[in-house]
Amino acid sequence: MITVIGLGFVGLTTALGFSEKGYRVYGYDIDEKKLNRFKAGEVPFYEPILDKTLQKHSNNNFMMVKNLEDAIKNSEMIFICVGTPSKEDGSVDLSYISEAIKNVLEKICKSQYKVIVIKSTVPPGTTEGIIKPFIESFGFEIGKNIGLTSNPEFLREGYAWEDFMKPDRIVIGEIDNKSGQLIENVYKVFNAPIYRVSLNTAEFIKYLSNTLLATLISYANEQSLIAKSIGSIDIKKAFHILHLDKRWFGEPAAMTSYVYPGCGFGGYCLPKDTKALIKRSKETSYSPKLLESTININESIKDFVVCDVVGKVNKNEKIGILGLAFKPNSDDVRDTPAKAIIQALINKGHKNIIAYDPLAMNNFQETYQLPIVSAASLTSLLSQVKYVVILTSWDEFIENTTIIKEKVVFDYRYLYDLKSSFC
Ligand SMILES: NC(=O)c1ccc[n+]([C@@H]2O[C@H](COP(=O)([O-])OP(=O)(O)OC[C@H]3O[C@@H](n4cnc5c(N)ncnc54)[C@H](O)[C@@H]3O)[C@@H](O)[C@H]2O)c1
């Protein structure tokens, strides 16, 4: 059996969704008025389908309780779905979570293993760094007499039922395998891909998603301000035409390849055109902050790469650079991040550099004439170095993962999983 604590958009949908899948679910909310409305078959907020589902499952699979005693005693897992509002300084108010967990722990008998599932959105590091010690302060040992997982929710208001019942992915953050497995088993009936990751990764994925959406909206709004300041631009039409770009819809070069970290953008177009639009907009009166940050972050990420390598590799060591082109499947080296990074490494005293690129080797050497050695092949480079720094995501580097991973790898294109990376 399952208990859901906090019956708002997320909690009520979760409780009814599990009920629909055949689980017996207890629901509890601190707000008695809300509970009374539920008992009368009413959903106190607008969310399609939930009212009919509430009426269908109430007192069958879904039981609302005013006292948690029996619910906790009978449940294997307790989903915490209370609010996590912002405080004035931007940090998250965790008091609802701690209140709810305290209420649960006071009713748990330590001889029965139960899993606490944090479904509320909390910043990366919260479950491990704050919630875990909080639970331990009640004398519990995570993984021994209690389980703890994170299970962020991705539903959208207005589509809550549809999103919960047909999830595109289910994320389970865990520290102990037993609780991860229990939660995975519960979700198997949803037939969706299930990803079991660390607690911090699970929490981060939720913020990755929401901050991307927030940034995209601000991007669009900033562009509308740029367009207005330049004048005679049909903003509606321009955005509709932007939406026709085939990269939104998949291969080749789908938009996902742009929403992936690396060591900076380069090439002939992105740096030049971003700078030009900033300049043009400023001439007309609007100073585009997001675009300026875009350029600044592109410089910072290269600085980070250089500091990271310099901090971890001795100046006398030979460094192998993998990738010189600004992107794979191209021999273009104009404004390639590799140029700035190699130049900065040399300036900082790392003069023993050997590089390999499947296509761009000659172009790079002719264009920049840096004091580095060219390797004739990947294997030749690997035979000469202990450290490799990946700067372009060529397929050849993915196909040769095993031999590359024998080296100390600085994987700045995130080709490999975390364990193989030196960063
Ligand atoms: N609303 C969304 O679209 C959405 C989507 C994904 C994730 N989330 C996250 O899920 C969490 C819940 O969001 P929501 O929109 O459902 O919030 P909500 O405000 O609609 O519901 C929270 C419920 O928790 C109850 N509550 C508070 N303290 C409690 C306690 N100690 N014991 C029992 N009940 C208690 C409140 O009375 C309320 O009914 C938040 O962390 C939110 O960021 C929300």
The ligand as a Gaussian input file, in Angstrom:
#p B3LYP/6-31G(d) Opt

LIG

0 1
 N        2.145000      22.225000      -9.680000
 C        2.912000      21.658000     -10.584000
 O        2.668000      21.757000     -11.803000
 C        4.102000      20.853000     -10.155000
 C        4.697000      20.001000     -11.086000
 C        5.803000      19.219000     -10.690000
 C        6.302000      19.353000      -9.403000
 N        5.708000      20.219000      -8.518000
 C        6.253000      20.275000      -7.166000
 O        5.481000      19.407000      -6.341000
 C        5.314000      19.951000      -5.022000
 C        3.835000      20.134000      -4.737000
 O        3.299000      21.038000      -5.674000
 P        1.732000      21.254000      -5.803000
 O        1.517000      22.143000      -6.971000
 O        1.017000      19.968000      -5.729000
 O        1.471000      22.101000      -4.443000
 P        0.089000      22.461000      -3.796000
 O        0.306000      23.728000      -3.030000
 O       -1.014000      22.408000      -4.804000
 O       -0.164000      21.271000      -2.769000
 C        0.599000      21.058000      -1.620000
 C       -0.335000      20.426000      -0.578000
 O        0.439000      20.023000       0.554000
 C       -0.353000      20.250000       1.713000
 N        0.557000      20.254000       2.879000
 C        1.443000      21.201000       3.265000
 N        2.083000      20.809000       4.387000
 C        1.622000      19.581000       4.691000
 C        1.893000      18.645000       5.708000
 N        2.801000      18.889000       6.651000
 N        1.206000      17.486000       5.735000
 C        0.284000      17.203000       4.797000
 N       -0.036000      18.057000       3.789000
 C        0.618000      19.222000       3.743000
 C       -1.038000      21.573000       1.431000
 O       -2.177000      21.738000       2.261000
 C       -1.393000      21.391000      -0.044000
 O       -2.679000      20.811000      -0.216000
 C        6.120000      21.243000      -5.022000
 O        7.412000      20.969000      -4.568000
 C        6.158000      21.642000      -6.486000
 O        7.276000      22.465000      -6.778000
 C        4.613000      20.947000      -8.863000

